[in-house]
Amino acid sequence: MSLLSKILRGLRERRPQATPEDRIRVSNLTRNTVLATSMEVADTGAKRNKGLLGRKGLACGEGLWIIPCESIHTFFMQFPIDLVYLDREKRIKKLCGEVRPWRLSACFFAHSVLELPAGTIRKTQTQAGDTLEFSPAALPDDSGAMG
């Protein structure tokens, strides 16, 4: 069973916690760039509620895919983030760059949202309307460049 199949099955079965092997890579097909090489999936109520709270930051290549989700808050967060709102076909509906703590953001036409390190949208030149692709993340012991 492929990693993507396991993730999708987990969405249906509400698995309690993702493992490092369940991380995904997010590529922007329109711009031929990579938004994340190690994206976690928040697919349960508990994971969606916790989000990135309690973390000191996100490293380059990390992120959190909250599904389903159409709005977020950054109350009690300790660092700014970029937000990418997606529809069901993984097309970008809305972008919010460098959202600071203590803010609200929403896109009522979104099905899910990516939380990424601040500056990712700018660095990858990501724009509304772009199409993203989700694939299994390379494991740390995989050989080859990720880029």
C-alpha positions as CSV (number, residue, x, y, z in Angstrom):
1,M,0.0,0.0,0.0
2,S,1.4,3.4,-1.0
3,L,2.0,6.1,1.6
4,L,-0.6,8.3,0.0
5,S,-3.1,5.5,0.3
6,K,-2.2,5.0,4.0
7,I,-2.7,8.8,4.6
8,L,-6.1,8.8,2.8
9,R,-7.1,5.6,4.7
10,G,-6.1,7.4,7.9
11,L,-8.3,10.3,7.0
12,R,-11.3,7.9,6.9
13,E,-10.2,5.8,10.0
14,R,-9.1,8.8,12.1
15,R,-5.8,7.3,13.2
16,P,-4.6,8.7,16.5
17,Q,-1.1,10.0,15.5
18,A,1.0,10.2,12.3
19,T,4.4,8.6,12.2
20,P,7.5,10.1,10.4
21,E,6.8,7.7,7.6
22,D,3.4,9.4,7.0
23,R,4.9,12.7,6.0
24,I,4.3,14.0,2.6
25,R,6.0,16.1,0.0
26,V,4.1,19.1,-1.5
27,S,5.0,20.3,-5.0
28,N,3.6,23.2,-6.9
29,L,3.0,21.8,-10.4
30,T,2.3,25.2,-11.9
31,R,5.6,26.8,-10.7
32,N,7.7,23.6,-10.7
33,T,8.7,24.3,-7.0
34,V,8.5,22.4,-3.7
35,L,6.6,23.9,-0.8
36,A,7.4,21.2,1.7
37,T,9.5,18.0,1.8
38,S,8.2,16.8,5.2
39,M,4.5,17.9,5.7
40,E,2.6,16.5,8.6
41,V,-1.1,15.7,8.2
42,A,-3.7,17.0,10.8
43,D,-6.7,14.9,9.9
44,T,-8.4,14.4,13.3
45,G,-10.2,16.8,15.6
46,A,-7.4,16.6,18.2
47,K,-4.6,17.2,15.6
48,R,-6.5,20.0,13.9
49,N,-7.2,21.7,17.3
50,K,-3.6,21.5,18.4
51,G,-2.1,22.5,15.0
52,L,1.3,24.1,15.6
53,L,0.6,25.2,19.1
54,G,3.5,24.5,21.5
55,R,6.1,24.6,18.8
56,K,9.0,27.1,18.6
57,G,8.9,27.2,14.8
58,L,9.0,25.3,11.5
59,A,12.2,24.3,9.8
60,C,12.5,24.9,6.0
61,G,10.6,22.1,4.3
62,E,8.3,21.4,7.2
63,G,4.6,22.2,7.5
64,L,1.2,21.0,8.5
65,W,-1.7,20.1,6.2
66,I,-5.0,20.7,8.1
67,I,-7.8,18.8,6.5
68,P,-10.7,19.6,6.5
69,C,-10.2,23.3,7.3
70,E,-11.4,26.7,6.1
71,S,-10.1,28.9,8.9
72,I,-7.3,29.1,11.4
73,H,-6.0,31.2,14.2
74,T,-2.5,31.9,15.4
75,F,-3.5,32.7,19.0
76,F,-0.7,31.6,21.4
77,M,1.7,30.8,18.6
78,Q,5.3,31.9,18.9
79,F,6.2,32.5,15.3
80,P,4.7,33.7,12.0
81,I,3.5,31.3,9.3
82,D,2.5,31.2,5.6
83,L,-1.0,29.9,4.9
84,V,-2.1,28.2,1.6
85,Y,-5.8,27.5,1.3
86,L,-6.8,24.7,-1.1
87,D,-9.9,23.4,-2.7
88,R,-10.7,19.6,-3.0
89,E,-8.7,19.4,-6.3
90,K,-5.6,20.9,-4.5
91,R,-5.8,24.2,-6.4
92,I,-4.9,27.3,-4.4
93,K,-7.8,29.4,-3.5
94,K,-6.1,32.0,-1.2
95,L,-2.6,32.8,0.2
96,C,-1.7,34.6,3.4
97,G,2.0,35.3,3.8
98,E,3.8,35.8,7.1
99,V,0.8,35.7,9.3
100,R,1.9,36.8,12.8
101,P,0.7,35.4,16.1
102,W,-2.7,36.5,17.4
103,R,-4.4,36.7,14.0
104,L,-7.4,35.0,12.4
105,S,-7.6,33.9,8.8
106,A,-10.3,32.2,6.7
107,C,-11.2,31.2,3.2
108,F,-14.8,29.9,3.2
109,F,-14.3,28.2,-0.2
110,A,-11.4,26.1,1.0
111,H,-11.3,22.5,1.9
112,S,-7.9,22.4,3.6
113,V,-5.0,24.6,4.5
114,L,-1.2,24.3,4.5
115,E,0.7,25.9,7.3
116,L,4.3,26.6,6.2
117,P,7.4,28.5,7.4
118,A,7.0,32.2,6.9
119,G,8.5,33.2,3.5
120,T,7.7,30.0,1.7
121,I,5.1,31.6,-0.5
122,R,7.4,34.3,-1.5
123,K,10.4,32.1,-2.1
124,T,8.5,29.6,-4.3
125,Q,6.5,32.4,-6.1
126,T,3.3,30.5,-5.3
127,Q,0.1,32.2,-6.5
128,A,-3.6,31.7,-6.2
129,G,-4.8,29.3,-8.9
130,D,-1.7,27.1,-8.8
131,T,-2.2,23.4,-8.6
132,L,-0.3,21.4,-5.9
133,E,0.7,17.7,-5.9
134,F,1.0,15.6,-2.8
135,S,3.4,12.6,-2.8
136,P,5.2,10.4,-0.2
137,A,8.1,12.2,1.5
138,A,11.5,10.7,1.0
139,L,12.7,8.9,4.1
140,P,15.9,10.3,5.8
141,D,18.0,7.3,4.5
142,D,16.8,7.6,0.9
143,S,19.6,8.6,-1.4
144,G,19.3,11.4,-3.9
145,A,18.6,15.1,-3.8
146,M,15.3,16.5,-2.7
147,G,14.6,19.6,-4.6
